[in-house]
Amino acid sequence: MNTKLTRRETLSIGIGSLAPLHSYGQTAGIATMNTQPIPSTGEALPVIGCGTYIGFDHAPDNPGYAELPAVVDTFFTAGGSVIDSSPM
């Protein structure tokens, strides 16, 4: 029996675990993200971004697909503003 998780499965579990934070943020509040300024403009960007390469690679019929909007909503609610969308 193979008990190792694939990289895709691991990332899917990780992203899926963020979905409950969506409702938490609406009722209890979410702390703002830490930011760093862009040296040339001074614009504050969060130190954490959100990548989409494997974690968001779900077909509409995949159970994880329905959880993805809540993950993005939570990200923006917490002050996130940078999403790296992979061409893959």
N, C-alpha and C positions, 0 to 999 in steps of 0.2 A: 504494500500500500504506500503510495507516495503522499507524504504529509507536507511537503514543501509547497509554499505558495509561489505562484509566478509573480513577476514584477507588476504585471497588470492587475492581478487579484489584490496584491498588497496596496497599490495606489487606489484601487476602487474602494477598498475597505476604509482607507484613510479619508478619502473624500466623503464617502457616505457617512462617516462618523461626525463630520462637520454639520450635516443637515440639522440635527437637533439644536444647534446654536442659533438657527434662524428664528425659532419660536422663543428661545431664551432672550435673544436680543430685543425682541418686541415687548417683552414683559419686564425684564430686569435691567436692560441696558447693557451695552457692550462698550468696553473701554476703547478709546481712540488708538489708532495705530501710531507707532513711532515713525517719525519722518526724518529725512535728511534733505537739505537743500541741494538743488542742482547748482554747481558752482557758477556757471555762466549766467543763469537767470534768477537764482534765488528761489525758484519754485520748489515747494516742499513736496517730495514724493515719499510714499510709504517705503520703509526698508524691506517690506515683504511684498512680493507680487504673487500672481497666480498664473501658473503655467497650465496649458491645456493638452499637451502632447498625448499622454496616455490616460491620465485621470478622467478626461472629458470625452474620451473616444468610446462612446456607447451608442449602439443603434437604438432607434426609438422603441424597439420591442424588448430591449434589455431592462431588467428591473432597476438598475442603477440610473438609467436615463431620467426617470421621473424625479430623482433627488437633486439633479444638477441645478435647476433654477434656484432652489433654496440655498445651495452652496454659494452661488454667485450673489444672491441677495444678501446673505450674511457677510460676505466679503465686502460689498459696498457699504452696508450698514455700519461695519466696523471701521470704515474710512479707507478701504482699499480703492485704488484707482488705476492700477496697472495690470492688465491681463495680456500675457504673451500667447497669442493664438498661433499654434503651429500649423504649417502648411500640410502636415502629414494627416 
